[in-house]
Amino acid sequence: MQRILKPLLAWYEKNRRELEWRQKPLPYYVWVSEIMLQQTRVEAVKPYFSRFIRQLPSVRDLALCEEDRLLKLWEGLGYYSRVRNLQKAARIVMQQYGGELPADEKTLRSLPGIGSYTAGAIASIAFGLPAPAVDGNVLRVLSRILGSEACIDEPLVKKEFENRIRECYLRMADCTHRSFSPGACNQALMELGAVICLPNGSPLCDQCPVRHLCRARSRHLIGQIPVRKQKAKRRREKKTVLIIRDQDRVLIRKRPDTGLLAGLWELPNVAGHLTADEAIEKTKELGVQPVRIRALPEEKHIFTHIEWEMTGYLILVEEMDSDSPEAAGSVIEGQVPGQSLTSGCVAVNLQKVQEEYSIPSAFGKYVSWLGIDRLSELKSQTEALIHLEGEV
């Protein structure tokens, strides 16, 4: 391990990406960035991190933030359980540690949403502790350099790599390495995996600072290492998304508090692919009167274990106002009648939806149809519309 670190650190110092959380590695910044980076690319995280830190600059601000605002700040990053756990942990830090993240790897691991990798990253980068931070990038890098054909999806294999790194850091800390930085070592390993030692058998070996030490390269095993388990096939689910709106408002509903996309707002949807006539009937069940309907393009969204195959309809309805209780007046403050489609739908101002409500990216392509230009399109392009009886 020590032979690897010297050329790796020299390369990292010269080539590392300039990232906001690296420039100012405060414990809170490191923590937020590492949670955001889980299952998300660095380039995608950059603007989210900047906005999040501007809005919630401290652990206290995070702990006190209202859930809807918090989810809106996270909107687009996905895996919303991450930010919920982030807030749970922030509240514990406020209650038990005076608003300061504890400088102890084991204590960090006791907080919601912080596993061995995140605890190691915070401990090493923010506090300079000799803790390993082993993620998928590091597992891939070390497997190739060491020529390991052990399956990196096995918890015991990850634990073995963590132990090797920890032992190396402790030895280096015990020597005369006064400038030794475990945080820099961990980030160098991560950076190598992110930009050079790429997955799927396509690393940039000619640019690697430790290629002369890489056993997988010397044995021509780059395409076979790291070894991984075969992924289970995703379950496919068909859905029909209904964008039910008048001139100013759209119907949305909140998902259950548990399960996929728990507690987030969504566009009403039902299982299966509906015909236009079936979509009209479902809309009427909500107590609103359809005026025009347009079929929307099919879309797909992939979760870890599920794949949604979606079709959709943009449905213009009569004005939803409180003067017409048998239409949609009651939905402005409460629930829409018609339990066969959904319960808990509310009619929300379009601008408010965009500014205050967090709708998952799974519905992103359909949310784009909420714009006023789309409404004009619906009204003008008659050849693409189904005209309903009694249209006004």
C-alpha positions as CSV (number, residue, x, y, z in Angstrom):
1,M,0.0,0.0,0.0
2,Q,2.7,2.5,0.9
3,R,4.4,2.0,-2.5
4,I,1.2,3.0,-4.1
5,L,0.6,6.2,-2.1
6,K,3.7,8.2,-3.0
7,P,3.1,8.4,-6.8
8,L,-0.6,8.5,-6.3
9,L,-0.5,11.6,-3.9
10,A,1.9,13.4,-6.3
11,W,-0.5,12.8,-9.2
12,Y,-3.5,13.9,-7.0
13,E,-1.8,17.1,-5.9
14,K,-1.3,18.1,-9.5
15,N,-4.5,16.8,-11.1
16,R,-7.3,16.9,-8.6
17,R,-10.6,18.5,-9.5
18,E,-11.3,21.8,-7.8
19,L,-14.5,21.1,-5.8
20,E,-16.2,23.5,-3.3
21,W,-16.2,21.0,-0.5
22,R,-12.5,20.3,-1.0
23,Q,-11.6,24.0,-1.0
24,K,-13.2,24.4,2.4
25,P,-13.3,20.9,4.1
26,L,-15.4,21.8,7.1
27,P,-16.9,18.7,8.7
28,Y,-20.4,19.8,7.8
29,Y,-19.4,20.4,4.1
30,V,-17.6,17.1,3.9
31,W,-20.6,15.3,5.4
32,V,-23.2,16.9,3.1
33,S,-21.1,16.4,0.0
34,E,-20.5,12.7,0.7
35,I,-24.2,12.1,1.3
36,M,-25.0,13.8,-2.0
37,L,-22.3,11.9,-3.9
38,Q,-23.8,8.5,-3.0
39,Q,-25.0,7.1,-6.3
40,T,-24.7,10.5,-8.0
41,R,-22.0,11.9,-10.3
42,V,-19.7,14.7,-9.1
43,E,-20.7,17.1,-11.9
44,A,-24.4,16.6,-11.1
45,V,-23.8,17.3,-7.4
46,K,-21.9,20.6,-7.8
47,P,-24.8,23.0,-8.2
48,Y,-26.9,21.1,-5.7
49,F,-24.2,21.4,-3.0
50,S,-23.7,25.1,-3.6
51,R,-27.5,25.8,-3.3
52,F,-27.9,23.5,-0.3
53,I,-25.0,25.2,1.6
54,R,-26.3,28.7,0.8
55,Q,-29.8,27.8,2.0
56,L,-28.7,25.6,5.0
57,P,-25.1,26.8,6.0
58,S,-24.9,24.9,9.3
59,V,-26.0,21.8,11.1
60,R,-28.5,23.9,13.0
61,D,-30.1,25.2,9.8
62,L,-30.4,21.7,8.5
63,A,-31.9,20.4,11.7
64,L,-34.6,23.1,11.8
65,C,-35.5,23.0,8.1
66,E,-39.1,22.2,7.2
67,E,-39.4,18.9,5.4
68,D,-41.1,20.3,2.2
69,R,-38.3,22.9,1.8
70,L,-35.6,20.3,2.5
71,L,-37.0,17.9,-0.1
72,K,-37.3,20.8,-2.6
73,L,-33.6,21.5,-2.1
74,W,-32.8,17.9,-2.8
75,E,-35.2,17.6,-5.8
76,G,-33.4,16.0,-8.7
77,L,-30.8,14.1,-6.7
78,G,-33.1,11.2,-6.0
79,Y,-32.8,8.6,-3.2
80,Y,-34.6,11.0,-0.8
81,S,-34.1,8.7,2.2
82,R,-30.5,10.1,2.1
83,V,-31.6,13.7,2.9
84,R,-34.2,12.5,5.5
85,N,-31.4,10.6,7.3
86,L,-29.2,13.7,6.9
87,Q,-31.7,15.7,8.9
88,K,-32.3,13.0,11.5
89,A,-28.5,12.9,12.1
90,A,-28.4,16.8,12.2
91,R,-31.0,16.8,15.0
92,I,-29.0,14.2,17.0
93,V,-25.8,16.3,16.5
94,M,-27.7,19.3,17.8
95,Q,-29.1,17.5,20.8
96,Q,-26.1,15.4,21.8
97,Y,-23.0,17.1,20.4
98,G,-23.7,20.8,20.6
99,G,-24.1,21.2,16.9
100,E,-20.6,19.9,16.0
101,L,-20.0,16.6,14.2
102,P,-18.0,14.3,16.6
103,A,-14.4,13.8,15.6
104,D,-14.6,10.0,16.1
105,E,-15.1,7.4,13.4
106,K,-17.2,5.0,15.6
107,T,-19.5,7.8,16.9
108,L,-20.0,9.1,13.3
109,R,-21.1,5.6,12.2
110,S,-23.8,5.6,14.9
111,L,-25.6,8.5,13.2
112,P,-28.5,7.8,10.7
113,G,-27.3,7.5,7.1
114,I,-23.6,7.3,7.9
115,G,-22.0,4.0,7.1
116,S,-18.4,2.9,7.2
117,Y,-17.4,4.8,4.0
118,T,-19.0,8.1,5.0
119,A,-17.7,7.9,8.5
120,G,-14.2,7.3,7.2
121,A,-14.4,10.1,4.7
122,I,-15.5,12.6,7.3
123,A,-13.0,11.4,9.9
124,S,-10.1,11.5,7.6
125,I,-10.8,14.5,5.4
126,A,-12.4,16.8,8.1
127,F,-10.5,15.6,11.2
128,G,-7.3,14.1,9.8
129,L,-7.9,10.7,11.5
130,P,-6.3,7.5,10.0
131,A,-9.6,6.1,8.8
132,P,-10.2,4.3,5.5
133,A,-13.0,5.4,3.2
134,V,-13.7,2.6,0.8
135,D,-16.3,3.1,-1.8
136,G,-16.8,1.5,-5.2
137,N,-14.1,3.5,-6.8
138,V,-11.6,2.5,-4.2
139,L,-12.6,-1.1,-4.4
140,R,-12.1,-1.1,-8.1
141,V,-8.7,0.7,-7.9
142,L,-7.3,-1.6,-5.2
143,S,-8.6,-4.8,-6.8
144,R,-6.8,-4.0,-10.0
145,I,-3.6,-2.8,-8.5
146,L,-3.4,-5.8,-6.2
147,G,-4.7,-8.2,-8.8
148,S,-7.5,-9.4,-6.4
149,E,-10.2,-11.6,-7.9
150,A,-12.3,-11.6,-4.8
151,C,-15.9,-10.4,-5.4
152,I,-16.1,-6.8,-4.2
153,D,-19.8,-7.0,-3.5
154,E,-19.1,-9.3,-0.5
155,P,-19.0,-7.4,2.8
156,L,-16.0,-9.4,4.0
157,V,-14.0,-8.4,1.0
158,K,-14.7,-4.7,1.6
159,K,-13.8,-5.2,5.3
160,E,-10.5,-6.7,4.3
161,F,-9.6,-3.7,2.1
162,E,-10.6,-1.3,4.9
163,N,-8.4,-3.2,7.4
164,R,-5.4,-3.1,5.0
165,I,-5.8,0.6,4.5
166,R,-6.2,1.3,8.2
167,E,-3.1,-0.7,9.0
168,C,-1.1,1.3,6.4
169,Y,-2.3,4.6,7.7
170,L,-1.5,3.7,11.3
171,R,2.0,2.7,10.3
172,M,2.6,5.9,8.4
173,A,1.2,8.0,11.2
174,D,3.6,6.2,13.6
175,C,6.6,7.0,11.5
176,T,8.1,10.5,10.9
177,H,5.4,11.4,8.3
178,R,4.5,14.7,9.8
179,S,2.8,15.8,6.6
180,F,0.9,12.5,6.2
181,S,-2.8,13.2,5.4
182,P,-5.2,10.2,5.5
183,G,-7.8,12.5,4.0
184,A,-5.6,13.3,1.0
185,C,-4.8,9.5,0.6
186,N,-8.5,8.6,0.6
187,Q,-9.4,11.3,-1.9
188,A,-6.5,10.4,-4.2
189,L,-7.8,6.8,-4.3
190,M,-11.3,8.0,-5.0
191,E,-10.2,10.4,-7.6
192,L,-8.1,7.8,-9.4
193,G,-11.2,5.6,-9.6
194,A,-13.4,8.4,-10.8
195,V,-11.3,9.8,-13.6
196,I,-8.7,7.2,-14.6
197,C,-9.4,3.7,-13.3
198,L,-12.9,3.6,-14.9
199,P,-15.4,0.7,-14.7
200,N,-16.5,-1.7,-17.3
201,G,-13.0,-2.6,-18.6
202,S,-12.3,0.9,-20.0
203,P,-9.7,2.5,-17.7
204,L,-7.2,5.1,-19.0
205,C,-4.2,3.0,-18.1
206,D,-1.7,5.2,-20.0
207,Q,-2.5,8.1,-17.7
208,C,-2.4,6.1,-14.4
209,P,0.4,7.2,-12.0
210,V,0.6,3.7,-10.6
211,R,0.3,1.6,-13.8
212,H,3.8,0.1,-13.2
213,L,2.4,-1.4,-9.9
214,C,-0.9,-2.7,-11.3
215,R,-1.1,-6.5,-11.4
216,A,-4.3,-6.6,-13.3
217,R,-2.6,-4.6,-16.1
218,S,0.5,-6.7,-16.1
219,R,-1.6,-9.9,-16.2
220,H,-4.0,-8.6,-18.8
221,L,-7.0,-8.9,-16.4
222,I,-8.3,-5.4,-16.6
223,G,-11.5,-6.5,-18.2
224,Q,-12.1,-9.3,-15.5
225,I,-11.2,-7.2,-12.4
226,P,-13.0,-6.2,-10.3
227,V,-15.1,-9.3,-9.9
228,R,-18.8,-8.5,-9.2
229,K,-22.0,-10.4,-8.6
230,Q,-24.4,-10.7,-11.4
231,K,-27.2,-8.1,-11.0
232,A,-30.7,-9.3,-10.6
233,K,-33.1,-8.2,-13.4
234,R,-35.2,-5.2,-12.6
235,R,-38.9,-5.6,-12.2
236,R,-40.9,-3.7,-14.9
237,E,-44.0,-1.8,-14.0
238,K,-46.4,-0.1,-16.5
239,K,-47.9,3.2,-15.4
240,T,-50.1,5.9,-16.8
241,V,-49.4,9.4,-15.6
242,L,-52.3,12.0,-15.6
243,I,-51.5,15.7,-15.8
244,I,-54.9,17.1,-14.8
245,R,-55.0,20.8,-14.9
246,D,-56.9,24.0,-15.6
247,Q,-55.5,27.4,-16.6
248,D,-53.7,27.9,-13.3
249,R,-53.6,24.8,-11.2
250,V,-52.7,21.1,-11.4
251,L,-53.6,18.1,-9.3
252,I,-50.8,16.5,-7.3
253,R,-50.8,14.0,-4.5
254,K,-48.4,12.9,-1.8
255,R,-47.0,9.4,-1.8
256,P,-47.2,7.1,1.3
257,D,-44.7,7.7,4.1
258,T,-43.0,4.4,3.4
259,G,-41.7,2.6,0.3
260,L,-40.4,3.9,-3.0
261,L,-40.2,7.8,-3.1
262,A,-41.8,7.9,0.3
263,G,-43.5,11.1,1.3
264,L,-42.9,12.9,-2.0
265,W,-45.4,14.7,-4.2
266,E,-46.3,13.2,-7.5
267,L,-48.6,13.5,-10.5
268,P,-51.6,11.2,-10.2
269,N,-50.9,7.8,-11.8
270,V,-52.3,4.4,-12.1
271,A,-51.0,0.9,-12.8
272,G,-51.1,-0.2,-16.5
273,H,-51.3,1.7,-19.7
274,L,-54.8,3.4,-20.1
275,T,-56.5,4.3,-23.3
276,A,-57.6,7.9,-23.7
277,D,-61.2,6.9,-22.8
278,E,-60.1,5.2,-19.7
279,A,-58.0,8.2,-18.7
280,I,-61.0,10.4,-19.1
281,E,-63.1,8.2,-16.8
282,K,-60.4,8.1,-14.2
283,T,-60.3,11.9,-14.3
284,K,-64.1,12.1,-13.8
285,E,-63.8,9.9,-10.8
286,L,-61.9,12.8,-9.2
287,G,-64.9,15.0,-9.5
288,V,-63.5,17.2,-12.2
289,Q,-64.8,17.7,-15.8
290,P,-62.4,17.0,-18.7
291,V,-62.5,19.4,-21.6
292,R,-59.6,18.2,-23.7
293,I,-57.0,15.4,-23.6
294,R,-53.8,14.8,-25.4
295,A,-51.7,11.7,-25.4
296,L,-48.1,12.3,-24.3
297,P,-44.9,10.5,-25.3
298,E,-43.9,7.3,-23.5
299,E,-41.2,7.7,-20.9
300,K,-39.0,5.4,-18.9
301,H,-37.4,5.7,-15.4
302,I,-35.0,3.3,-13.9
303,F,-34.7,2.7,-10.2
304,T,-32.2,0.3,-8.6
305,H,-34.6,-2.7,-8.7
306,I,-37.6,-1.4,-10.7
307,E,-38.2,0.1,-14.1
308,W,-41.2,2.2,-14.8
309,E,-42.6,2.1,-18.3
310,M,-44.8,5.2,-18.5
311,T,-47.4,6.6,-20.8
312,G,-49.2,9.8,-20.0
313,Y,-52.1,12.2,-20.8
314,L,-52.3,16.0,-20.5
315,I,-55.9,16.6,-19.5
316,L,-57.4,20.1,-19.5
317,V,-60.4,20.4,-17.1
318,E,-63.0,23.0,-16.3
319,E,-61.8,25.6,-13.8
320,M,-61.3,24.1,-10.3
321,D,-63.0,26.6,-8.0
322,S,-64.6,26.6,-4.6
323,D,-68.0,27.6,-6.1
324,S,-68.4,24.2,-7.7
325,P,-68.1,21.5,-5.0
326,E,-69.3,18.8,-7.3
327,A,-66.4,19.7,-9.6
328,A,-63.1,20.4,-8.0
329,G,-63.7,23.1,-5.5
330,S,-63.1,20.9,-2.5
331,V,-59.7,19.8,-3.7
332,I,-58.1,23.2,-3.1
333,E,-58.1,22.7,0.6
334,G,-58.5,19.0,1.0
335,Q,-59.1,15.7,-0.8
336,V,-60.6,14.9,-4.1
337,P,-63.5,12.5,-4.2
338,G,-63.0,9.3,-6.2
339,Q,-60.9,6.7,-4.3
340,S,-60.5,4.4,-7.3
341,L,-57.8,6.7,-8.7
342,T,-56.3,8.2,-5.6
343,S,-56.9,9.9,-2.3
344,G,-55.3,13.0,-1.1
345,C,-55.0,14.9,-4.4
346,V,-54.8,18.7,-4.1
347,A,-55.1,21.4,-6.7
348,V,-52.0,23.6,-6.5
349,N,-51.0,26.8,-8.3
350,L,-48.5,25.9,-11.1
351,Q,-45.9,28.4,-10.0
352,K,-46.1,27.1,-6.4
353,V,-45.6,23.5,-7.6
354,Q,-42.4,24.6,-9.3
355,E,-41.1,26.6,-6.4
356,E,-42.2,24.7,-3.3
357,Y,-43.2,21.1,-4.0
358,S,-40.6,18.4,-4.6
359,I,-41.7,16.1,-7.4
360,P,-39.3,13.2,-8.1
361,S,-37.3,13.2,-11.3
362,A,-39.1,10.0,-12.3
363,F,-41.9,12.3,-13.4
364,G,-39.5,14.9,-14.8
365,K,-40.4,14.7,-18.5
366,Y,-44.1,14.9,-17.7
367,V,-43.6,17.8,-15.3
368,S,-42.2,19.8,-18.3
369,W,-45.8,19.7,-19.7
370,L,-47.0,22.0,-16.9
371,G,-45.7,25.1,-18.7
372,I,-48.2,27.7,-20.0
373,D,-46.7,27.2,-23.5
374,R,-47.8,23.6,-23.3
375,L,-51.4,24.7,-22.4
376,S,-51.5,26.9,-25.5
377,E,-50.2,24.0,-27.5
378,L,-53.0,21.8,-26.1
379,K,-55.6,24.4,-27.1
380,S,-54.2,25.2,-30.6
381,Q,-53.0,21.9,-32.1
382,T,-56.4,20.4,-32.7
383,E,-55.2,17.7,-34.9
384,A,-53.4,16.1,-32.0
385,L,-56.4,16.3,-29.6
386,I,-59.3,14.2,-28.7
387,H,-62.3,16.7,-28.5
388,L,-64.7,15.8,-25.8
389,E,-68.4,16.1,-26.0
390,G,-69.7,19.4,-24.6
391,E,-66.3,21.1,-25.0
392,V,-66.3,24.8,-24.3
